[in-house]
């Protein structure tokens, strides 16, 4: 009859002498590699890749900067002074005075805005330009006209007198835009009937324009009646 013998459950496998020797050999090899790496790899390489101790890196940076500063100082001392060279212009341009036809007028109002013109053929609003809208009062005749020029190009996009029969109306209920009709805008040269709209940055600026417009309209009415 066969007899089965079971090993006790609390027994531990017996390590052989060969396994102990192999583990000791592995640990020794790892320690040897670590020592070799530490002794062979210089601190400069570690510093290049962000390694090394901070005091060593700072000391190395100071040593490297000293020769550079010394060399820069020597270069500054040896550099010759630049000669004072003068060139005569090939063409002498005369100063030309540009007249805007506003020299005899006084600016009574000036505000940045955007101007639109209603195109009757296309039945739509078209932008005329962005710039400063000005009310100019002539020093002798006392008449006030509205003038607006585009930014950069300074091209005139509105130019007409503020006559008594003009009516300033809110544009589609906006509190910062006004609409009016003029029968003689000369911004394009010949007098032309136009429907204009102007838009300001906010309602306060729009109300300031309205007050100046109505005041100029009243003053022009007195001038026209006295003529």
PyMOL CGO cylinders between C-alpha atoms (Angstrom):
from pymol import cmd
from pymol.cgo import CYLINDER

trace = [
    CYLINDER, 0.00, 0.00, 0.00, 1.35, 3.47, -1.04, 0.3, 1, 1, 1, 1, 1, 1,
    CYLINDER, 1.35, 3.47, -1.04, 1.73, 6.01, 1.73, 0.3, 1, 1, 1, 1, 1, 1,
    CYLINDER, 1.73, 6.01, 1.73, 1.37, 9.78, 0.85, 0.3, 1, 1, 1, 1, 1, 1,
    CYLINDER, 1.37, 9.78, 0.85, 3.44, 12.08, 3.02, 0.3, 1, 1, 1, 1, 1, 1,
    CYLINDER, 3.44, 12.08, 3.02, 2.45, 15.82, 2.98, 0.3, 1, 1, 1, 1, 1, 1,
    CYLINDER, 2.45, 15.82, 2.98, 4.93, 18.57, 3.80, 0.3, 1, 1, 1, 1, 1, 1,
    CYLINDER, 4.93, 18.57, 3.80, 4.05, 20.68, 6.83, 0.3, 1, 1, 1, 1, 1, 1,
    CYLINDER, 4.05, 20.68, 6.83, 2.20, 23.93, 5.85, 0.3, 1, 1, 1, 1, 1, 1,
    CYLINDER, 2.20, 23.93, 5.85, 4.45, 26.17, 7.96, 0.3, 1, 1, 1, 1, 1, 1,
    CYLINDER, 4.45, 26.17, 7.96, 7.63, 24.91, 6.41, 0.3, 1, 1, 1, 1, 1, 1,
    CYLINDER, 7.63, 24.91, 6.41, 9.71, 27.32, 4.24, 0.3, 1, 1, 1, 1, 1, 1,
    CYLINDER, 9.71, 27.32, 4.24, 11.60, 26.42, 1.12, 0.3, 1, 1, 1, 1, 1, 1,
    CYLINDER, 11.60, 26.42, 1.12, 15.23, 25.96, 1.79, 0.3, 1, 1, 1, 1, 1, 1,
    CYLINDER, 15.23, 25.96, 1.79, 17.45, 28.33, -0.15, 0.3, 1, 1, 1, 1, 1, 1,
    CYLINDER, 17.45, 28.33, -0.15, 20.38, 26.70, -1.69, 0.3, 1, 1, 1, 1, 1, 1,
    CYLINDER, 20.38, 26.70, -1.69, 23.88, 27.99, -1.25, 0.3, 1, 1, 1, 1, 1, 1,
    CYLINDER, 23.88, 27.99, -1.25, 24.05, 28.73, -4.95, 0.3, 1, 1, 1, 1, 1, 1,
    CYLINDER, 24.05, 28.73, -4.95, 21.07, 31.11, -4.82, 0.3, 1, 1, 1, 1, 1, 1,
    CYLINDER, 21.07, 31.11, -4.82, 22.54, 33.02, -1.86, 0.3, 1, 1, 1, 1, 1, 1,
    CYLINDER, 22.54, 33.02, -1.86, 25.79, 33.37, -3.69, 0.3, 1, 1, 1, 1, 1, 1,
    CYLINDER, 25.79, 33.37, -3.69, 24.06, 34.62, -6.86, 0.3, 1, 1, 1, 1, 1, 1,
    CYLINDER, 24.06, 34.62, -6.86, 22.07, 37.32, -4.92, 0.3, 1, 1, 1, 1, 1, 1,
    CYLINDER, 22.07, 37.32, -4.92, 25.18, 38.57, -3.18, 0.3, 1, 1, 1, 1, 1, 1,
    CYLINDER, 25.18, 38.57, -3.18, 26.97, 38.73, -6.52, 0.3, 1, 1, 1, 1, 1, 1,
    CYLINDER, 26.97, 38.73, -6.52, 24.13, 40.81, -8.07, 0.3, 1, 1, 1, 1, 1, 1,
    CYLINDER, 24.13, 40.81, -8.07, 24.09, 43.36, -5.22, 0.3, 1, 1, 1, 1, 1, 1,
    CYLINDER, 24.09, 43.36, -5.22, 27.85, 43.69, -5.42, 0.3, 1, 1, 1, 1, 1, 1,
    CYLINDER, 27.85, 43.69, -5.42, 27.72, 44.31, -9.19, 0.3, 1, 1, 1, 1, 1, 1,
    CYLINDER, 27.72, 44.31, -9.19, 25.04, 47.02, -8.79, 0.3, 1, 1, 1, 1, 1, 1,
    CYLINDER, 25.04, 47.02, -8.79, 27.10, 48.75, -6.12, 0.3, 1, 1, 1, 1, 1, 1,
    CYLINDER, 27.10, 48.75, -6.12, 30.17, 48.62, -8.34, 0.3, 1, 1, 1, 1, 1, 1,
    CYLINDER, 30.17, 48.62, -8.34, 28.29, 50.18, -11.31, 0.3, 1, 1, 1, 1, 1, 1,
    CYLINDER, 28.29, 50.18, -11.31, 27.00, 52.97, -9.06, 0.3, 1, 1, 1, 1, 1, 1,
    CYLINDER, 27.00, 52.97, -9.06, 30.49, 53.75, -7.82, 0.3, 1, 1, 1, 1, 1, 1,
    CYLINDER, 30.49, 53.75, -7.82, 31.94, 53.74, -11.33, 0.3, 1, 1, 1, 1, 1, 1,
    CYLINDER, 31.94, 53.74, -11.33, 29.18, 56.07, -12.64, 0.3, 1, 1, 1, 1, 1, 1,
    CYLINDER, 29.18, 56.07, -12.64, 29.71, 58.52, -9.81, 0.3, 1, 1, 1, 1, 1, 1,
    CYLINDER, 29.71, 58.52, -9.81, 33.48, 58.61, -10.32, 0.3, 1, 1, 1, 1, 1, 1,
    CYLINDER, 33.48, 58.61, -10.32, 33.48, 58.77, -14.16, 0.3, 1, 1, 1, 1, 1, 1,
    CYLINDER, 33.48, 58.77, -14.16, 30.61, 61.22, -14.96, 0.3, 1, 1, 1, 1, 1, 1,
    CYLINDER, 30.61, 61.22, -14.96, 31.88, 64.76, -14.25, 0.3, 1, 1, 1, 1, 1, 1,
    CYLINDER, 31.88, 64.76, -14.25, 29.80, 67.42, -12.53, 0.3, 1, 1, 1, 1, 1, 1,
    CYLINDER, 29.80, 67.42, -12.53, 29.81, 69.54, -15.69, 0.3, 1, 1, 1, 1, 1, 1,
    CYLINDER, 29.81, 69.54, -15.69, 27.76, 66.93, -17.53, 0.3, 1, 1, 1, 1, 1, 1,
    CYLINDER, 27.76, 66.93, -17.53, 25.31, 66.66, -14.66, 0.3, 1, 1, 1, 1, 1, 1,
    CYLINDER, 25.31, 66.66, -14.66, 25.00, 70.43, -14.59, 0.3, 1, 1, 1, 1, 1, 1,
    CYLINDER, 25.00, 70.43, -14.59, 24.30, 70.50, -18.33, 0.3, 1, 1, 1, 1, 1, 1,
    CYLINDER, 24.30, 70.50, -18.33, 21.23, 68.34, -17.84, 0.3, 1, 1, 1, 1, 1, 1,
    CYLINDER, 21.23, 68.34, -17.84, 20.10, 70.05, -14.65, 0.3, 1, 1, 1, 1, 1, 1,
    CYLINDER, 20.10, 70.05, -14.65, 21.91, 67.76, -12.25, 0.3, 1, 1, 1, 1, 1, 1,
    CYLINDER, 21.91, 67.76, -12.25, 24.61, 68.38, -9.69, 0.3, 1, 1, 1, 1, 1, 1,
    CYLINDER, 24.61, 68.38, -9.69, 24.36, 70.30, -6.48, 0.3, 1, 1, 1, 1, 1, 1,
    CYLINDER, 24.36, 70.30, -6.48, 23.17, 73.90, -6.58, 0.3, 1, 1, 1, 1, 1, 1,
    CYLINDER, 23.17, 73.90, -6.58, 26.27, 75.43, -4.88, 0.3, 1, 1, 1, 1, 1, 1,
    CYLINDER, 26.27, 75.43, -4.88, 28.56, 73.71, -7.39, 0.3, 1, 1, 1, 1, 1, 1,
    CYLINDER, 28.56, 73.71, -7.39, 26.51, 75.05, -10.34, 0.3, 1, 1, 1, 1, 1, 1,
    CYLINDER, 26.51, 75.05, -10.34, 26.48, 78.58, -8.97, 0.3, 1, 1, 1, 1, 1, 1,
    CYLINDER, 26.48, 78.58, -8.97, 30.22, 78.54, -8.35, 0.3, 1, 1, 1, 1, 1, 1,
    CYLINDER, 30.22, 78.54, -8.35, 30.84, 77.22, -11.87, 0.3, 1, 1, 1, 1, 1, 1,
    CYLINDER, 30.84, 77.22, -11.87, 28.61, 79.95, -13.41, 0.3, 1, 1, 1, 1, 1, 1,
    CYLINDER, 28.61, 79.95, -13.41, 30.52, 82.67, -11.55, 0.3, 1, 1, 1, 1, 1, 1,
    CYLINDER, 30.52, 82.67, -11.55, 33.86, 81.29, -12.76, 0.3, 1, 1, 1, 1, 1, 1,
    CYLINDER, 33.86, 81.29, -12.76, 32.60, 81.15, -16.36, 0.3, 1, 1, 1, 1, 1, 1,
    CYLINDER, 32.60, 81.15, -16.36, 31.27, 84.72, -16.28, 0.3, 1, 1, 1, 1, 1, 1,
    CYLINDER, 31.27, 84.72, -16.28, 34.51, 86.30, -15.02, 0.3, 1, 1, 1, 1, 1, 1,
    CYLINDER, 34.51, 86.30, -15.02, 36.56, 85.71, -18.23, 0.3, 1, 1, 1, 1, 1, 1,
    CYLINDER, 36.56, 85.71, -18.23, 33.63, 86.89, -20.38, 0.3, 1, 1, 1, 1, 1, 1,
    CYLINDER, 33.63, 86.89, -20.38, 33.27, 90.14, -18.44, 0.3, 1, 1, 1, 1, 1, 1,
    CYLINDER, 33.27, 90.14, -18.44, 37.02, 90.73, -18.63, 0.3, 1, 1, 1, 1, 1, 1,
    CYLINDER, 37.02, 90.73, -18.63, 37.09, 90.09, -22.39, 0.3, 1, 1, 1, 1, 1, 1,
    CYLINDER, 37.09, 90.09, -22.39, 34.11, 92.44, -22.95, 0.3, 1, 1, 1, 1, 1, 1,
    CYLINDER, 34.11, 92.44, -22.95, 35.85, 95.21, -21.00, 0.3, 1, 1, 1, 1, 1, 1,
    CYLINDER, 35.85, 95.21, -21.00, 39.02, 94.80, -23.07, 0.3, 1, 1, 1, 1, 1, 1,
    CYLINDER, 39.02, 94.80, -23.07, 36.99, 94.90, -26.32, 0.3, 1, 1, 1, 1, 1, 1,
    CYLINDER, 36.99, 94.90, -26.32, 35.26, 98.11, -25.23, 0.3, 1, 1, 1, 1, 1, 1,
    CYLINDER, 35.26, 98.11, -25.23, 38.61, 99.74, -24.48, 0.3, 1, 1, 1, 1, 1, 1,
    CYLINDER, 38.61, 99.74, -24.48, 40.16, 98.70, -27.83, 0.3, 1, 1, 1, 1, 1, 1,
    CYLINDER, 40.16, 98.70, -27.83, 37.13, 99.64, -29.98, 0.3, 1, 1, 1, 1, 1, 1,
    CYLINDER, 37.13, 99.64, -29.98, 37.82, 102.80, -32.04, 0.3, 1, 1, 1, 1, 1, 1,
    CYLINDER, 37.82, 102.80, -32.04, 35.41, 105.72, -31.92, 0.3, 1, 1, 1, 1, 1, 1,
    CYLINDER, 35.41, 105.72, -31.92, 33.00, 106.06, -34.84, 0.3, 1, 1, 1, 1, 1, 1,
    CYLINDER, 33.00, 106.06, -34.84, 33.83, 109.02, -37.07, 0.3, 1, 1, 1, 1, 1, 1,
    CYLINDER, 33.83, 109.02, -37.07, 31.28, 111.81, -37.42, 0.3, 1, 1, 1, 1, 1, 1,
    CYLINDER, 31.28, 111.81, -37.42, 30.20, 111.37, -41.04, 0.3, 1, 1, 1, 1, 1, 1,
    CYLINDER, 30.20, 111.37, -41.04, 27.99, 113.96, -42.72, 0.3, 1, 1, 1, 1, 1, 1,
    CYLINDER, 27.99, 113.96, -42.72, 26.30, 113.47, -46.09, 0.3, 1, 1, 1, 1, 1, 1,
    CYLINDER, 26.30, 113.47, -46.09, 24.84, 116.30, -48.12, 0.3, 1, 1, 1, 1, 1, 1,
    CYLINDER, 24.84, 116.30, -48.12, 21.34, 115.56, -49.54, 0.3, 1, 1, 1, 1, 1, 1,
    CYLINDER, 21.34, 115.56, -49.54, 21.19, 115.07, -53.29, 0.3, 1, 1, 1, 1, 1, 1,
    CYLINDER, 21.19, 115.07, -53.29, 17.90, 116.97, -53.54, 0.3, 1, 1, 1, 1, 1, 1,
    CYLINDER, 17.90, 116.97, -53.54, 16.76, 119.84, -51.36, 0.3, 1, 1, 1, 1, 1, 1,
    CYLINDER, 16.76, 119.84, -51.36, 13.00, 119.77, -50.83, 0.3, 1, 1, 1, 1, 1, 1,
    CYLINDER, 13.00, 119.77, -50.83, 11.21, 122.98, -50.03, 0.3, 1, 1, 1, 1, 1, 1,
    CYLINDER, 11.21, 122.98, -50.03, 8.67, 123.03, -47.24, 0.3, 1, 1, 1, 1, 1, 1,
    CYLINDER, 8.67, 123.03, -47.24, 5.18, 123.23, -48.69, 0.3, 1, 1, 1, 1, 1, 1,
    CYLINDER, 5.18, 123.23, -48.69, 2.35, 124.63, -46.61, 0.3, 1, 1, 1, 1, 1, 1,
    CYLINDER, 2.35, 124.63, -46.61, -0.79, 122.50, -46.88, 0.3, 1, 1, 1, 1, 1, 1,
    CYLINDER, -0.79, 122.50, -46.88, -4.02, 124.44, -46.57, 0.3, 1, 1, 1, 1, 1, 1,
    CYLINDER, -4.02, 124.44, -46.57, -7.23, 122.77, -45.38, 0.3, 1, 1, 1, 1, 1, 1,
    CYLINDER, -7.23, 122.77, -45.38, -9.51, 125.83, -45.85, 0.3, 1, 1, 1, 1, 1, 1,
    CYLINDER, -9.51, 125.83, -45.85, -10.08, 125.69, -42.09, 0.3, 1, 1, 1, 1, 1, 1,
    CYLINDER, -10.08, 125.69, -42.09, -7.48, 128.34, -41.24, 0.3, 1, 1, 1, 1, 1, 1,
    CYLINDER, -7.48, 128.34, -41.24, -10.09, 131.11, -41.01, 0.3, 1, 1, 1, 1, 1, 1,
    CYLINDER, -10.09, 131.11, -41.01, -12.45, 129.06, -38.85, 0.3, 1, 1, 1, 1, 1, 1,
    CYLINDER, -12.45, 129.06, -38.85, -12.73, 128.20, -35.18, 0.3, 1, 1, 1, 1, 1, 1,
    CYLINDER, -12.73, 128.20, -35.18, -13.43, 124.66, -33.98, 0.3, 1, 1, 1, 1, 1, 1,
    CYLINDER, -13.43, 124.66, -33.98, -16.46, 124.83, -31.66, 0.3, 1, 1, 1, 1, 1, 1,
    CYLINDER, -16.46, 124.83, -31.66, -16.99, 121.05, -31.46, 0.3, 1, 1, 1, 1, 1, 1,
    CYLINDER, -16.99, 121.05, -31.46, -14.82, 117.99, -32.16, 0.3, 1, 1, 1, 1, 1, 1,
    CYLINDER, -14.82, 117.99, -32.16, -15.60, 114.33, -31.49, 0.3, 1, 1, 1, 1, 1, 1,
    CYLINDER, -15.60, 114.33, -31.49, -14.55, 110.98, -32.92, 0.3, 1, 1, 1, 1, 1, 1,
    CYLINDER, -14.55, 110.98, -32.92, -17.34, 109.11, -34.74, 0.3, 1, 1, 1, 1, 1, 1,
    CYLINDER, -17.34, 109.11, -34.74, -18.29, 106.93, -37.70, 0.3, 1, 1, 1, 1, 1, 1,
    CYLINDER, -18.29, 106.93, -37.70, -20.27, 108.34, -40.61, 0.3, 1, 1, 1, 1, 1, 1,
    CYLINDER, -20.27, 108.34, -40.61, -22.71, 106.53, -42.94, 0.3, 1, 1, 1, 1, 1, 1,
    CYLINDER, -22.71, 106.53, -42.94, -24.50, 107.55, -46.13, 0.3, 1, 1, 1, 1, 1, 1,
    CYLINDER, -24.50, 107.55, -46.13, -27.80, 106.12, -47.33, 0.3, 1, 1, 1, 1, 1, 1,
    CYLINDER, -27.80, 106.12, -47.33, -27.53, 104.72, -50.85, 0.3, 1, 1, 1, 1, 1, 1,
    CYLINDER, -27.53, 104.72, -50.85, -30.87, 105.39, -52.54, 0.3, 1, 1, 1, 1, 1, 1,
    CYLINDER, -30.87, 105.39, -52.54, -30.14, 103.05, -55.45, 0.3, 1, 1, 1, 1, 1, 1,
    CYLINDER, -30.14, 103.05, -55.45, -29.18, 100.06, -53.30, 0.3, 1, 1, 1, 1, 1, 1,
    CYLINDER, -29.18, 100.06, -53.30, -31.56, 101.00, -50.48, 0.3, 1, 1, 1, 1, 1, 1,
    CYLINDER, -31.56, 101.00, -50.48, -28.87, 100.43, -47.86, 0.3, 1, 1, 1, 1, 1, 1,
    CYLINDER, -28.87, 100.43, -47.86, -26.48, 102.28, -45.56, 0.3, 1, 1, 1, 1, 1, 1,
    CYLINDER, -26.48, 102.28, -45.56, -22.83, 102.53, -46.65, 0.3, 1, 1, 1, 1, 1, 1,
    CYLINDER, -22.83, 102.53, -46.65, -19.93, 103.54, -44.46, 0.3, 1, 1, 1, 1, 1, 1,
    CYLINDER, -19.93, 103.54, -44.46, -18.35, 106.86, -45.38, 0.3, 1, 1, 1, 1, 1, 1,
    CYLINDER, -18.35, 106.86, -45.38, -15.47, 106.76, -42.92, 0.3, 1, 1, 1, 1, 1, 1,
    CYLINDER, -15.47, 106.76, -42.92, -14.24, 107.02, -39.34, 0.3, 1, 1, 1, 1, 1, 1,
    CYLINDER, -14.24, 107.02, -39.34, -12.61, 110.15, -37.96, 0.3, 1, 1, 1, 1, 1, 1,
    CYLINDER, -12.61, 110.15, -37.96, -13.22, 113.43, -36.12, 0.3, 1, 1, 1, 1, 1, 1,
    CYLINDER, -13.22, 113.43, -36.12, -16.46, 115.25, -36.86, 0.3, 1, 1, 1, 1, 1, 1,
    CYLINDER, -16.46, 115.25, -36.86, -16.03, 119.00, -36.35, 0.3, 1, 1, 1, 1, 1, 1,
    CYLINDER, -16.03, 119.00, -36.35, -18.29, 122.03, -36.25, 0.3, 1, 1, 1, 1, 1, 1,
    CYLINDER, -18.29, 122.03, -36.25, -16.34, 125.00, -37.62, 0.3, 1, 1, 1, 1, 1, 1,
    CYLINDER, -16.34, 125.00, -37.62, -17.39, 128.61, -37.10, 0.3, 1, 1, 1, 1, 1, 1,
    CYLINDER, -17.39, 128.61, -37.10, -16.08, 131.21, -39.55, 0.3, 1, 1, 1, 1, 1, 1,
    CYLINDER, -16.08, 131.21, -39.55, -14.34, 134.07, -37.77, 0.3, 1, 1, 1, 1, 1, 1,
    CYLINDER, -14.34, 134.07, -37.77, -15.89, 136.76, -39.98, 0.3, 1, 1, 1, 1, 1, 1,
    CYLINDER, -15.89, 136.76, -39.98, -19.23, 135.51, -41.30, 0.3, 1, 1, 1, 1, 1, 1,
    CYLINDER, -19.23, 135.51, -41.30, -20.00, 133.54, -38.08, 0.3, 1, 1, 1, 1, 1, 1,
    CYLINDER, -20.00, 133.54, -38.08, -21.53, 130.73, -40.15, 0.3, 1, 1, 1, 1, 1, 1,
    CYLINDER, -21.53, 130.73, -40.15, -21.09, 127.19, -38.80, 0.3, 1, 1, 1, 1, 1, 1,
    CYLINDER, -21.09, 127.19, -38.80, -20.51, 124.17, -41.01, 0.3, 1, 1, 1, 1, 1, 1,
    CYLINDER, -20.51, 124.17, -41.01, -20.05, 120.45, -40.34, 0.3, 1, 1, 1, 1, 1, 1,
    CYLINDER, -20.05, 120.45, -40.34, -16.81, 118.89, -41.60, 0.3, 1, 1, 1, 1, 1, 1,
    CYLINDER, -16.81, 118.89, -41.60, -15.58, 115.33, -41.18, 0.3, 1, 1, 1, 1, 1, 1,
    CYLINDER, -15.58, 115.33, -41.18, -12.36, 113.79, -42.48, 0.3, 1, 1, 1, 1, 1, 1,
    CYLINDER, -12.36, 113.79, -42.48, -11.32, 110.14, -42.64, 0.3, 1, 1, 1, 1, 1, 1,
    CYLINDER, -11.32, 110.14, -42.64, -8.47, 108.91, -40.47, 0.3, 1, 1, 1, 1, 1, 1,
    CYLINDER, -8.47, 108.91, -40.47, -5.00, 108.66, -42.07, 0.3, 1, 1, 1, 1, 1, 1,
    CYLINDER, -5.00, 108.66, -42.07, -6.07, 109.87, -45.53, 0.3, 1, 1, 1, 1, 1, 1,
    CYLINDER, -6.07, 109.87, -45.53, -7.81, 113.01, -44.16, 0.3, 1, 1, 1, 1, 1, 1,
    CYLINDER, -7.81, 113.01, -44.16, -10.19, 112.85, -47.11, 0.3, 1, 1, 1, 1, 1, 1,
    CYLINDER, -10.19, 112.85, -47.11, -13.39, 114.84, -46.55, 0.3, 1, 1, 1, 1, 1, 1,
    CYLINDER, -13.39, 114.84, -46.55, -16.47, 112.62, -46.13, 0.3, 1, 1, 1, 1, 1, 1,
    CYLINDER, -16.47, 112.62, -46.13, -18.93, 115.31, -44.99, 0.3, 1, 1, 1, 1, 1, 1,
    CYLINDER, -18.93, 115.31, -44.99, -18.99, 119.07, -45.62, 0.3, 1, 1, 1, 1, 1, 1,
    CYLINDER, -18.99, 119.07, -45.62, -22.13, 121.19, -45.36, 0.3, 1, 1, 1, 1, 1, 1,
    CYLINDER, -22.13, 121.19, -45.36, -23.66, 124.11, -43.48, 0.3, 1, 1, 1, 1, 1, 1,
    CYLINDER, -23.66, 124.11, -43.48, -26.06, 123.39, -40.62, 0.3, 1, 1, 1, 1, 1, 1,
    CYLINDER, -26.06, 123.39, -40.62, -29.21, 125.09, -41.89, 0.3, 1, 1, 1, 1, 1, 1,
    CYLINDER, -29.21, 125.09, -41.89, -32.39, 125.77, -39.89, 0.3, 1, 1, 1, 1, 1, 1,
    CYLINDER, -32.39, 125.77, -39.89, -34.59, 123.25, -41.74, 0.3, 1, 1, 1, 1, 1, 1,
    CYLINDER, -34.59, 123.25, -41.74, -32.42, 120.25, -40.81, 0.3, 1, 1, 1, 1, 1, 1,
    CYLINDER, -32.42, 120.25, -40.81, -33.93, 117.77, -38.39, 0.3, 1, 1, 1, 1, 1, 1,
    CYLINDER, -33.93, 117.77, -38.39, -31.74, 115.58, -36.21, 0.3, 1, 1, 1, 1, 1, 1,
    CYLINDER, -31.74, 115.58, -36.21, -33.49, 112.25, -35.47, 0.3, 1, 1, 1, 1, 1, 1,
    CYLINDER, -33.49, 112.25, -35.47, -32.46, 109.11, -33.53, 0.3, 1, 1, 1, 1, 1, 1,
    CYLINDER, -32.46, 109.11, -33.53, -31.32, 106.31, -35.83, 0.3, 1, 1, 1, 1, 1, 1,
    CYLINDER, -31.32, 106.31, -35.83, -33.58, 103.21, -35.42, 0.3, 1, 1, 1, 1, 1, 1,
    CYLINDER, -33.58, 103.21, -35.42, -34.07, 103.98, -31.77, 0.3, 1, 1, 1, 1, 1, 1,
    CYLINDER, -34.07, 103.98, -31.77, -30.33, 104.05, -30.94, 0.3, 1, 1, 1, 1, 1, 1,
    CYLINDER, -30.33, 104.05, -30.94, -29.20, 106.38, -28.16, 0.3, 1, 1, 1, 1, 1, 1,
    CYLINDER, -29.20, 106.38, -28.16, -25.78, 106.98, -29.74, 0.3, 1, 1, 1, 1, 1, 1,
    CYLINDER, -25.78, 106.98, -29.74, -26.65, 107.53, -33.39, 0.3, 1, 1, 1, 1, 1, 1,
    CYLINDER, -26.65, 107.53, -33.39, -28.34, 110.38, -35.29, 0.3, 1, 1, 1, 1, 1, 1,
    CYLINDER, -28.34, 110.38, -35.29, -29.75, 110.81, -38.80, 0.3, 1, 1, 1, 1, 1, 1,
    CYLINDER, -29.75, 110.81, -38.80, -30.31, 114.01, -40.80, 0.3, 1, 1, 1, 1, 1, 1,
    CYLINDER, -30.31, 114.01, -40.80, -30.81, 115.20, -44.38, 0.3, 1, 1, 1, 1, 1, 1,
    CYLINDER, -30.81, 115.20, -44.38, -28.74, 117.81, -46.17, 0.3, 1, 1, 1, 1, 1, 1,
    CYLINDER, -28.74, 117.81, -46.17, -29.53, 119.33, -49.54, 0.3, 1, 1, 1, 1, 1, 1,
    CYLINDER, -29.53, 119.33, -49.54, -26.02, 120.55, -50.29, 0.3, 1, 1, 1, 1, 1, 1,
    CYLINDER, -26.02, 120.55, -50.29, -23.19, 118.34, -49.11, 0.3, 1, 1, 1, 1, 1, 1,
    CYLINDER, -23.19, 118.34, -49.11, -20.02, 119.28, -51.04, 0.3, 1, 1, 1, 1, 1, 1,
    CYLINDER, -20.02, 119.28, -51.04, -17.67, 116.56, -49.79, 0.3, 1, 1, 1, 1, 1, 1,
    CYLINDER, -17.67, 116.56, -49.79, -17.49, 115.09, -53.31, 0.3, 1, 1, 1, 1, 1, 1,
    CYLINDER, -17.49, 115.09, -53.31, -17.15, 118.47, -55.02, 0.3, 1, 1, 1, 1, 1, 1,
    CYLINDER, -17.15, 118.47, -55.02, -20.54, 119.50, -56.35, 0.3, 1, 1, 1, 1, 1, 1,
    CYLINDER, -20.54, 119.50, -56.35, -23.48, 120.11, -53.96, 0.3, 1, 1, 1, 1, 1, 1,
    CYLINDER, -23.48, 120.11, -53.96, -25.45, 116.91, -53.50, 0.3, 1, 1, 1, 1, 1, 1,
    CYLINDER, -25.45, 116.91, -53.50, -28.49, 115.93, -51.45, 0.3, 1, 1, 1, 1, 1, 1,
    CYLINDER, -28.49, 115.93, -51.45, -27.55, 113.28, -48.89, 0.3, 1, 1, 1, 1, 1, 1,
    CYLINDER, -27.55, 113.28, -48.89, -29.08, 111.34, -46.01, 0.3, 1, 1, 1, 1, 1, 1,
    CYLINDER, -29.08, 111.34, -46.01, -26.35, 110.95, -43.39, 0.3, 1, 1, 1, 1, 1, 1,
    CYLINDER, -26.35, 110.95, -43.39, -26.11, 109.01, -40.15, 0.3, 1, 1, 1, 1, 1, 1,
    CYLINDER, -26.11, 109.01, -40.15, -23.44, 109.34, -37.49, 0.3, 1, 1, 1, 1, 1, 1,
    CYLINDER, -23.44, 109.34, -37.49, -22.60, 106.95, -34.65, 0.3, 1, 1, 1, 1, 1, 1,
    CYLINDER, -22.60, 106.95, -34.65, -20.62, 107.73, -31.50, 0.3, 1, 1, 1, 1, 1, 1,
    CYLINDER, -20.62, 107.73, -31.50, -18.92, 105.53, -28.92, 0.3, 1, 1, 1, 1, 1, 1,
    CYLINDER, -18.92, 105.53, -28.92, -21.62, 106.11, -26.29, 0.3, 1, 1, 1, 1, 1, 1,
    CYLINDER, -21.62, 106.11, -26.29, -24.82, 108.04, -25.61, 0.3, 1, 1, 1, 1, 1, 1,
    CYLINDER, -24.82, 108.04, -25.61, -23.01, 110.81, -23.72, 0.3, 1, 1, 1, 1, 1, 1,
    CYLINDER, -23.01, 110.81, -23.72, -20.93, 111.69, -26.78, 0.3, 1, 1, 1, 1, 1, 1,
    CYLINDER, -20.93, 111.69, -26.78, -24.02, 111.50, -28.96, 0.3, 1, 1, 1, 1, 1, 1,
    CYLINDER, -24.02, 111.50, -28.96, -25.87, 113.96, -26.72, 0.3, 1, 1, 1, 1, 1, 1,
    CYLINDER, -25.87, 113.96, -26.72, -22.94, 116.36, -26.75, 0.3, 1, 1, 1, 1, 1, 1,
    CYLINDER, -22.94, 116.36, -26.75, -23.04, 116.32, -30.55, 0.3, 1, 1, 1, 1, 1, 1,
    CYLINDER, -23.04, 116.32, -30.55, -26.79, 116.94, -30.51, 0.3, 1, 1, 1, 1, 1, 1,
    CYLINDER, -26.79, 116.94, -30.51, -26.41, 119.98, -28.22, 0.3, 1, 1, 1, 1, 1, 1,
    CYLINDER, -26.41, 119.98, -28.22, -23.64, 121.45, -30.39, 0.3, 1, 1, 1, 1, 1, 1,
    CYLINDER, -23.64, 121.45, -30.39, -25.61, 120.74, -33.58, 0.3, 1, 1, 1, 1, 1, 1,
    CYLINDER, -25.61, 120.74, -33.58, -28.78, 122.47, -32.32, 0.3, 1, 1, 1, 1, 1, 1,
    CYLINDER, -28.78, 122.47, -32.32, -26.78, 125.43, -31.02, 0.3, 1, 1, 1, 1, 1, 1,
    CYLINDER, -26.78, 125.43, -31.02, -25.03, 125.85, -34.39, 0.3, 1, 1, 1, 1, 1, 1,
    CYLINDER, -25.03, 125.85, -34.39, -28.38, 125.55, -36.15, 0.3, 1, 1, 1, 1, 1, 1,
    CYLINDER, -28.38, 125.55, -36.15, -29.80, 128.39, -34.04, 0.3, 1, 1, 1, 1, 1, 1,
    CYLINDER, -29.80, 128.39, -34.04, -26.76, 130.61, -34.59, 0.3, 1, 1, 1, 1, 1, 1,
    CYLINDER, -26.76, 130.61, -34.59, -26.87, 130.04, -38.35, 0.3, 1, 1, 1, 1, 1, 1,
    CYLINDER, -26.87, 130.04, -38.35, -30.55, 130.91, -38.41, 0.3, 1, 1, 1, 1, 1, 1,
    CYLINDER, -30.55, 130.91, -38.41, -29.79, 134.30, -36.85, 0.3, 1, 1, 1, 1, 1, 1,
    CYLINDER, -29.79, 134.30, -36.85, -26.95, 134.90, -39.32, 0.3, 1, 1, 1, 1, 1, 1,
    CYLINDER, -26.95, 134.90, -39.32, -29.08, 133.95, -42.32, 0.3, 1, 1, 1, 1, 1, 1,
    CYLINDER, -29.08, 133.95, -42.32, -31.99, 136.15, -41.18, 0.3, 1, 1, 1, 1, 1, 1,
    CYLINDER, -31.99, 136.15, -41.18, -29.66, 139.11, -40.64, 0.3, 1, 1, 1, 1, 1, 1,
    CYLINDER, -29.66, 139.11, -40.64, -28.14, 138.84, -44.12, 0.3, 1, 1, 1, 1, 1, 1,
]
cmd.load_cgo(trace, "trace")
